[in-house]
């Protein structure tokens, strides 16, 4: 890999770490950058290398949030545990299935997320503990712990966005607490997928560890900004990332 391309890839990793720490969706930047930088590399190897770089940044952001934000372990622990299983299953199918058939469905979901954020301006601005009923918690365990984590293992970009929406729309968390919860669950989705990719030999360890250093830098900056600026800042970044994901997947589907 040419030094210029490698340098741009490392910068993309810093930016991906920042985005991932605030709302998730760092794969929107890093995975396409890997595809451009290494066009002849098998997709499974790019996915595995992306996971290796991402997991360190996500852990770094999760630690930063955990020091400042108090979370409900009754929700986070079982959701994160299920996420290990769901992402592992998704990664196991990543080499056998094409993600193209899922992209139109994901685009519809993303459009719904964008409309939800725009037309419910109060969503995520303050917590609503009354929504945390037993049925809603079970719904999030299924949706986030299995569904979203499966998607993360199979494709990846936008996982944090879907987790945040699940925690805010279903459980009434504010965006700051939802982002913190999403980081912890996202750590488990990354680890579950990473183990499967690693066992399959689909990781470039040297490049992945170099990307990891850069994602940690970006994640620390992003987490600190989110903690300082609060739910309003996270809401704006969330909407920008959702729209960017829509454009990216629309290009993949229709171009």
N, C-alpha and C positions, 0 to 999 in steps of 0.2 A: 504494500500500500504506500502510495506517494506521501511524503511528509505533509504536503499541503492538504491532502484529503484527510489524513489522520488528524491534523489540527482542527479542521472543520468538524470532524466527527466528535472530537473531544469537547468542542464548544457546544455542539448539539446535545451532548450528554449533560453539560452544566445546565443548559436551558431546560432539558427534560426533567432533571432533578428538581428544579425550581417549580415547574408546572405541577409535577407529581406531588410535591409537598403541600401545595396550596389547595388543589382540587383533584388531583389525579389526571391521567391522560398524558403522561410524559412519553408513553410509547408512540403517541401521535407525532412526536419529533424524532425520537431516537430510532425507531424501527425503519421508517422511510430513509433516514440518513444511512443506516447500515445497508439497506438495499441498494442505495446509490453508490456507496463506497465499495461494496463487495458484490457486484451484480452476478457473479458466477457462483457464489456460495449458495448451497442448498437452503431453502427457506427455513427448514427445521433448525439448522445451525444458527441462522440469524435470530430466530425466535429464542433459542436457548442462550445465545450470547447477550441478547437484549435483556433477558430475565436476570442473568448474572449481574449485569451492570445496574439494573433497576432495583434489585433486592437490597443492595447496600444503601442506596439513597433512601428507599422506603423505610428501612430500619432506622436510619439516622433521623428522618423526619418523625417517625413514630416515637422515638425516645424524646425528641424535643417537645412534642405535644404532651406526652405522658407526664412530663415534669410540671406542666402548667395547667393541664385540663383534667378534671376528675370525670371518669367514665363509669358507667354501670356495668360491672363485670358479669352480671347475670345475662346480659345481652351479648357482650363482646366475646367472652370466652367460648360459648357454644358456637357462635357464628364463625369465629376464627378457626375453630376446630373442624367444622364442616368444610370451611374454605380449603383446607389442605387436601381433603378428598376431592372436592369439586374441581379444583384447578389441576390436580393430578390426572383426573379422568379426561379433562379437556386437552391437556398436553399429550396424553397417550393417543388421542385421536387426531392430533395436529398433523401428523405425518401421513394419515390415511384419508382424511377428509379435506375438501377444499372449503375455504372460508367464504368464497365468492357467493355461494348460495345463501349465506346468512346475512350478507351485507345489506340487501334491500330491507330485510326485517329490522336490522339494527338501525338503519336510517329512519324508519318510521318511529321507532322507540326514541331516538335522539330528537326527532322533530317534536314529539310529545313532551320530552323533557324541556326543550327550549320554550314551548308554549306554557308549560307549567311554571317555569321560573319567571317568565314575562308577565303572565296574567294573575299570578299569585305573589305579588310583591312582598307580602308579609311572611311568606313561607321561609323558614330558616332564620328569621331575624331575632326570634326569641323562642325559648323552649316551651313545649306544651306537654308536660308529663301526663296529662289526662289521656293522651292518645296511647300510652304504653300499656294497653290491655294484653291479656294472655294471647288472644287470637292474633293481634297485630305483631307481637313478638315472634310467634310461631311463623307468621307470614314472612317476616324479615329473615328468620333463620333459613327458610326455604329459598327465598328470593336472592338474598345476598350470600348466604353460606354455601348454597349449591349452584343456583342459576348464574349469578354474576361471576363466581369463581370459575365455573366451567368455561364461561366465555373468556376469562382471563387466560386460562391455560390454552385455549384453542386459538385465540386471536390476540387479545390484550388491550389495545389502545382504548382508553375511555373507561377502564374498570373503576377507577376512583370516582368518576362522575356518577356512574350508576349506583355505587355504594352510598355516596353522599345523598343522592335523591331518595334511596330506600330509607335511610335513617331520618331524613327530614320529613318527607311526605307521609311515611307510614308511622313512624314513631314520634314525630313532633320534636326532634332535636333541632337546635339552632345550627347554623352552618359551621361554626367553629367546632362544636362538639362532634358534629357529623363528620367533619374532615378528620378530626383526631381519631374517631372510631374507624373510619375508612382506612387510615394508614395502618392500623394494627391488623385489620382483616386482610389488607392488601399485602402485608408482609407474609402472611400465611399462604395467600394465593400464589405469590412469587416463589416461595419455598417449595410448595407442592409441585408446581410446574417445573421448577429448576431441577428437582430430584429426578423427575422423569426424563427431561432432556439430557441431564448428565449421564444417567444410566444408559441412554441410547447413543452416547458419544456425540451429541449435537451441541457442543459448546466450544467456542474458541476461548480458552481460559486466559491467555495472555491479553488479548484485546478486551475481553469482558472485565478483567480486573482493572485495566486502565480506565475503562468507562466508569467503573464503580467509584473510583477516586473522584471523578468529575461529577457524578450524580450526587455524591455526598456533599460536595461543595454547594451545588445548586440547591439541594434539599435543605441544608442548614439556613441558607439565606431565605428560601421560600417559607419555611416553617416560622422563622422569626417575624417575617413580614405579616403572615396570616395572624399570628398571635397578637401582634401589635395593632393591626388595623381592624381585626374583627370580622363579623359576619357580612357586613356590607361589602367589604373588599373581596371576600371569598365568593359572594354572589356574582359580582361583576366578572371575575376571572372564570367562574364556572360557566357563565353564559357564553363568554368568548371561546372557551375550549369546546363547548358543545357545538357552536356554529362552525368552528374549524374542523371538528370531526365530521360534521355533515358535508362540508365542502370536500374534504379528503375522500370520504367513502363515495360521495356522488361522482367524483372524478374517476375512482376505480371502477364503478359500475357502468357509467355512461360514456366514458372517454374511449 
